[in-house]
Amino acid sequence: MTESEALIRCILGAVRHDIRPLSVALDVVRDMLFVKQITMDDILVTKDVYHVVAKQLSGKPISMARRIERLANLCWDEMAANNLVPKYIGKHLSYSCAPRDIIIYLAFYLEFKRPFFEILEEQPSLLF
């Protein structure tokens, strides 16, 4: 089990869903942010992430996009229901996050083992 799969399992538990699309998406975004040094604003998940995931998992980009978005929304629902938003994101949010945001927040958590907003307070340069 990869690190990203373990994180998703910690959030979702033992669900019947195939979590590989979201796991690969997290790995792709993590690579883009921290290896290739692409800023968050320059990452277009539809163009830059979903196609790569579809290629790696031998699927169609549109169906992969739907699967990733469903899983990301499921993660958000579980984090909100179990009061895990501060643990993985760093603060309570008064709105529900878009799948793109959840992917970025979880990629930060994977990289630093700490929540997104906590990291940004210490290193605001990561936004640029």
PyRosetta script that sets phi, psi and omega in degrees:
from pyrosetta import init, pose_from_sequence

init()
pose = pose_from_sequence("MTESEALIRCILGAVRHDIRPLSVALDVVRDMLFVKQITMDDILVTKDVYHVVAKQLSGKPISMARRIERLANLCWDEMAANNLVPKYIGKHLSYSCAPRDIIIYLAFYLEFKRPFFEILEEQPSLLF")
pose.set_psi(1, 131.1)
pose.set_omega(1, 179.5)
pose.set_phi(2, -76.4)
pose.set_psi(2, 167.6)
pose.set_omega(2, 179.4)
pose.set_phi(3, -61.7)
pose.set_psi(3, -40.2)
pose.set_omega(3, 179.8)
pose.set_phi(4, -69.3)
pose.set_psi(4, -37.1)
pose.set_omega(4, 176.3)
pose.set_phi(5, -64.3)
pose.set_psi(5, -40.0)
pose.set_omega(5, 179.0)
pose.set_phi(6, -63.4)
pose.set_psi(6, -41.0)
pose.set_omega(6, 178.2)
pose.set_phi(7, -62.7)
pose.set_psi(7, -45.8)
pose.set_omega(7, 179.9)
pose.set_phi(8, -63.0)
pose.set_psi(8, -41.0)
pose.set_omega(8, 177.8)
pose.set_phi(9, -64.7)
pose.set_psi(9, -35.5)
pose.set_omega(9, 176.5)
pose.set_phi(10, -62.7)
pose.set_psi(10, -36.0)
pose.set_omega(10, -179.2)
pose.set_phi(11, -79.7)
pose.set_psi(11, -48.0)
pose.set_omega(11, -172.9)
pose.set_phi(12, -90.3)
pose.set_psi(12, -25.3)
pose.set_omega(12, -174.4)
pose.set_phi(13, 81.2)
pose.set_psi(13, -157.7)
pose.set_omega(13, -177.2)
pose.set_phi(14, -89.2)
pose.set_psi(14, 81.5)
pose.set_omega(14, 178.7)
pose.set_phi(15, -95.9)
pose.set_psi(15, 162.2)
pose.set_omega(15, -179.1)
pose.set_phi(16, -83.1)
pose.set_psi(16, -8.9)
pose.set_omega(16, -178.2)
pose.set_phi(17, -67.7)
pose.set_psi(17, 147.5)
pose.set_omega(17, 171.6)
pose.set_phi(18, -79.6)
pose.set_psi(18, 111.3)
pose.set_omega(18, -174.8)
pose.set_phi(19, -89.3)
pose.set_psi(19, -1.4)
pose.set_omega(19, -177.0)
pose.set_phi(20, -58.0)
pose.set_psi(20, -40.8)
pose.set_omega(20, 179.4)
pose.set_phi(21, -58.4)
pose.set_psi(21, -44.9)
pose.set_omega(21, 178.6)
pose.set_phi(22, -68.4)
pose.set_psi(22, -38.3)
pose.set_omega(22, 178.9)
pose.set_phi(23, -60.9)
pose.set_psi(23, -46.9)
pose.set_omega(23, 178.9)
pose.set_phi(24, -65.8)
pose.set_psi(24, -39.0)
pose.set_omega(24, 177.8)
pose.set_phi(25, -60.5)
pose.set_psi(25, -42.2)
pose.set_omega(25, 177.2)
pose.set_phi(26, -61.6)
pose.set_psi(26, -42.3)
pose.set_omega(26, 179.4)
pose.set_phi(27, -65.2)
pose.set_psi(27, -39.4)
pose.set_omega(27, 179.2)
pose.set_phi(28, -65.3)
pose.set_psi(28, -46.7)
pose.set_omega(28, -179.4)
pose.set_phi(29, -66.4)
pose.set_psi(29, -39.8)
pose.set_omega(29, 177.5)
pose.set_phi(30, -60.0)
pose.set_psi(30, -43.5)
pose.set_omega(30, 177.8)
pose.set_phi(31, -63.2)
pose.set_psi(31, -42.8)
pose.set_omega(31, -179.7)
pose.set_phi(32, -64.3)
pose.set_psi(32, -41.9)
pose.set_omega(32, -177.4)
pose.set_phi(33, -73.1)
pose.set_psi(33, -45.4)
pose.set_omega(33, -167.2)
pose.set_phi(34, -108.0)
pose.set_psi(34, -15.5)
pose.set_omega(34, 176.0)
pose.set_phi(35, -103.8)
pose.set_psi(35, -51.2)
pose.set_omega(35, -178.9)
pose.set_phi(36, -84.5)
pose.set_psi(36, -7.0)
pose.set_omega(36, 176.8)
pose.set_phi(37, 58.2)
pose.set_psi(37, 39.7)
pose.set_omega(37, 176.2)
pose.set_phi(38, -88.5)
pose.set_psi(38, 133.2)
pose.set_omega(38, -178.6)
pose.set_phi(39, -71.6)
pose.set_psi(39, 156.1)
pose.set_omega(39, -178.8)
pose.set_phi(40, -56.9)
pose.set_psi(40, -40.6)
pose.set_omega(40, -177.8)
pose.set_phi(41, -67.3)
pose.set_psi(41, -22.0)
pose.set_omega(41, -179.1)
pose.set_phi(42, -90.8)
pose.set_psi(42, -4.2)
pose.set_omega(42, 178.9)
pose.set_phi(43, -88.8)
pose.set_psi(43, 117.8)
pose.set_omega(43, 176.4)
pose.set_phi(44, -105.6)
pose.set_psi(44, 103.7)
pose.set_omega(44, -172.2)
pose.set_phi(45, -60.9)
pose.set_psi(45, -37.0)
pose.set_omega(45, -179.1)
pose.set_phi(46, -63.0)
pose.set_psi(46, -42.7)
pose.set_omega(46, -176.0)
pose.set_phi(47, -88.1)
pose.set_psi(47, -43.5)
pose.set_omega(47, -170.9)
pose.set_phi(48, -92.1)
pose.set_psi(48, -26.0)
pose.set_omega(48, -172.5)
pose.set_phi(49, -108.5)
pose.set_psi(49, -53.2)
pose.set_omega(49, -174.1)
pose.set_phi(50, -59.8)
pose.set_psi(50, -37.3)
pose.set_omega(50, 179.3)
pose.set_phi(51, -67.0)
pose.set_psi(51, -39.4)
pose.set_omega(51, 179.2)
pose.set_phi(52, -66.0)
pose.set_psi(52, -43.5)
pose.set_omega(52, 178.9)
pose.set_phi(53, -62.4)
pose.set_psi(53, -44.7)
pose.set_omega(53, 179.8)
pose.set_phi(54, -59.8)
pose.set_psi(54, -40.8)
pose.set_omega(54, 179.4)
pose.set_phi(55, -65.4)
pose.set_psi(55, -43.9)
pose.set_omega(55, -178.2)
pose.set_phi(56, -67.9)
pose.set_psi(56, -34.0)
pose.set_omega(56, -176.9)
pose.set_phi(57, -103.3)
pose.set_psi(57, 11.9)
pose.set_omega(57, 178.7)
pose.set_phi(58, 52.6)
pose.set_psi(58, 56.0)
pose.set_omega(58, 178.4)
pose.set_phi(59, -134.0)
pose.set_psi(59, 179.5)
pose.set_omega(59, 177.7)
pose.set_phi(60, -90.6)
pose.set_psi(60, 139.9)
pose.set_omega(60, -177.9)
pose.set_phi(61, -55.5)
pose.set_psi(61, -40.0)
pose.set_omega(61, -177.0)
pose.set_phi(62, -68.2)
pose.set_psi(62, -40.8)
pose.set_omega(62, 179.1)
pose.set_phi(63, -72.3)
pose.set_psi(63, -34.4)
pose.set_omega(63, 177.7)
pose.set_phi(64, -66.3)
pose.set_psi(64, -39.8)
pose.set_omega(64, 178.2)
pose.set_phi(65, -59.8)
pose.set_psi(65, -45.5)
pose.set_omega(65, 179.5)
pose.set_phi(66, -63.3)
pose.set_psi(66, -41.5)
pose.set_omega(66, -179.7)
pose.set_phi(67, -64.9)
pose.set_psi(67, -43.6)
pose.set_omega(67, 179.4)
pose.set_phi(68, -63.6)
pose.set_psi(68, -45.1)
pose.set_omega(68, -178.6)
pose.set_phi(69, -64.6)
pose.set_psi(69, -40.5)
pose.set_omega(69, 177.0)
pose.set_phi(70, -61.8)
pose.set_psi(70, -44.8)
pose.set_omega(70, 179.9)
pose.set_phi(71, -65.9)
pose.set_psi(71, -40.7)
pose.set_omega(71, 178.3)
pose.set_phi(72, -63.4)
pose.set_psi(72, -42.4)
pose.set_omega(72, 177.7)
pose.set_phi(73, -65.6)
pose.set_psi(73, -36.9)
pose.set_omega(73, 177.0)
pose.set_phi(74, -64.3)
pose.set_psi(74, -40.8)
pose.set_omega(74, 176.1)
pose.set_phi(75, -60.9)
pose.set_psi(75, -45.4)
pose.set_omega(75, 179.3)
pose.set_phi(76, -60.3)
pose.set_psi(76, -45.9)
pose.set_omega(76, -179.4)
pose.set_phi(77, -59.6)
pose.set_psi(77, -43.2)
pose.set_omega(77, 179.4)
pose.set_phi(78, -67.7)
pose.set_psi(78, -42.1)
pose.set_omega(78, 178.9)
pose.set_phi(79, -63.5)
pose.set_psi(79, -42.9)
pose.set_omega(79, 179.9)
pose.set_phi(80, -66.6)
pose.set_psi(80, -43.4)
pose.set_omega(80, -177.7)
pose.set_phi(81, -67.0)
pose.set_psi(81, -33.0)
pose.set_omega(81, -176.5)
pose.set_phi(82, -104.1)
pose.set_psi(82, 15.3)
pose.set_omega(82, 178.7)
pose.set_phi(83, 55.2)
pose.set_psi(83, 41.4)
pose.set_omega(83, 179.8)
pose.set_phi(84, -101.6)
pose.set_psi(84, -1.5)
pose.set_omega(84, -178.8)
pose.set_phi(85, -58.0)
pose.set_psi(85, -47.5)
pose.set_omega(85, 178.4)
pose.set_phi(86, -61.4)
pose.set_psi(86, -33.6)
pose.set_omega(86, -178.8)
pose.set_phi(87, -66.0)
pose.set_psi(87, -43.5)
pose.set_omega(87, -174.5)
pose.set_phi(88, -97.5)
pose.set_psi(88, -25.0)
pose.set_omega(88, -176.9)
pose.set_phi(89, -109.6)
pose.set_psi(89, -34.4)
pose.set_omega(89, 174.0)
pose.set_phi(90, 113.5)
pose.set_psi(90, -12.2)
pose.set_omega(90, 175.8)
pose.set_phi(91, -164.8)
pose.set_psi(91, 158.7)
pose.set_omega(91, 175.9)
pose.set_phi(92, -71.2)
pose.set_psi(92, 136.6)
pose.set_omega(92, 177.7)
pose.set_phi(93, -112.4)
pose.set_psi(93, 140.9)
pose.set_omega(93, -177.9)
pose.set_phi(94, -86.2)
pose.set_psi(94, 2.3)
pose.set_omega(94, -178.9)
pose.set_phi(95, -133.3)
pose.set_psi(95, 160.4)
pose.set_omega(95, 176.4)
pose.set_phi(96, -87.8)
pose.set_psi(96, 142.3)
pose.set_omega(96, -174.3)
pose.set_phi(97, -82.2)
pose.set_psi(97, 151.0)
pose.set_omega(97, 172.1)
pose.set_phi(98, -74.1)
pose.set_psi(98, 153.4)
pose.set_omega(98, 178.7)
pose.set_phi(99, -54.0)
pose.set_psi(99, -38.8)
pose.set_omega(99, 178.5)
pose.set_phi(100, -58.4)
pose.set_psi(100, -44.1)
pose.set_omega(100, -179.3)
pose.set_phi(101, -65.6)
pose.set_psi(101, -42.2)
pose.set_omega(101, 179.4)
pose.set_phi(102, -61.1)
pose.set_psi(102, -42.2)
pose.set_omega(102, 178.4)
pose.set_phi(103, -60.8)
pose.set_psi(103, -44.2)
pose.set_omega(103, 179.5)
pose.set_phi(104, -66.3)
pose.set_psi(104, -45.8)
pose.set_omega(104, 179.2)
pose.set_phi(105, -58.3)
pose.set_psi(105, -44.5)
pose.set_omega(105, -178.7)
pose.set_phi(106, -72.0)
pose.set_psi(106, -31.4)
pose.set_omega(106, 175.0)
pose.set_phi(107, -64.3)
pose.set_psi(107, -40.0)
pose.set_omega(107, 175.6)
pose.set_phi(108, -63.0)
pose.set_psi(108, -43.1)
pose.set_omega(108, 179.8)
pose.set_phi(109, -61.4)
pose.set_psi(109, -40.9)
pose.set_omega(109, 178.2)
pose.set_phi(110, -63.6)
pose.set_psi(110, -40.4)
pose.set_omega(110, -176.7)
pose.set_phi(111, -71.8)
pose.set_psi(111, -44.1)
pose.set_omega(111, -171.6)
pose.set_phi(112, -107.3)
pose.set_psi(112, -10.5)
pose.set_omega(112, -175.9)
pose.set_phi(113, 60.5)
pose.set_psi(113, 25.2)
pose.set_omega(113, 177.9)
pose.set_phi(114, -144.1)
pose.set_psi(114, 158.0)
pose.set_omega(114, -176.7)
pose.set_phi(115, -68.1)
pose.set_psi(115, 154.1)
pose.set_omega(115, -177.2)
pose.set_phi(116, -51.8)
pose.set_psi(116, -55.5)
pose.set_omega(116, -174.1)
pose.set_phi(117, -68.5)
pose.set_psi(117, -29.0)
pose.set_omega(117, 175.2)
pose.set_phi(118, -66.0)
pose.set_psi(118, -43.0)
pose.set_omega(118, 179.1)
pose.set_phi(119, -65.1)
pose.set_psi(119, -43.1)
pose.set_omega(119, -178.1)
pose.set_phi(120, -66.6)
pose.set_psi(120, -29.8)
pose.set_omega(120, 175.3)
pose.set_phi(121, -63.3)
pose.set_psi(121, -37.8)
pose.set_omega(121, -179.1)
pose.set_phi(122, -83.1)
pose.set_psi(122, -35.6)
pose.set_omega(122, -175.0)
pose.set_phi(123, -132.5)
pose.set_psi(123, 70.4)
pose.set_omega(123, -178.3)
pose.set_phi(124, -62.7)
pose.set_psi(124, -16.3)
pose.set_omega(124, 179.0)
pose.set_phi(125, -64.9)
pose.set_psi(125, -16.8)
pose.set_omega(125, 179.2)
pose.set_phi(126, -66.1)
pose.set_psi(126, -17.5)
pose.set_omega(126, 178.3)
pose.set_phi(127, -75.1)
pose.set_psi(127, -19.2)
pose.set_omega(127, -173.3)
pose.set_phi(128, -114.2)
pose.dump_pdb("model.pdb")
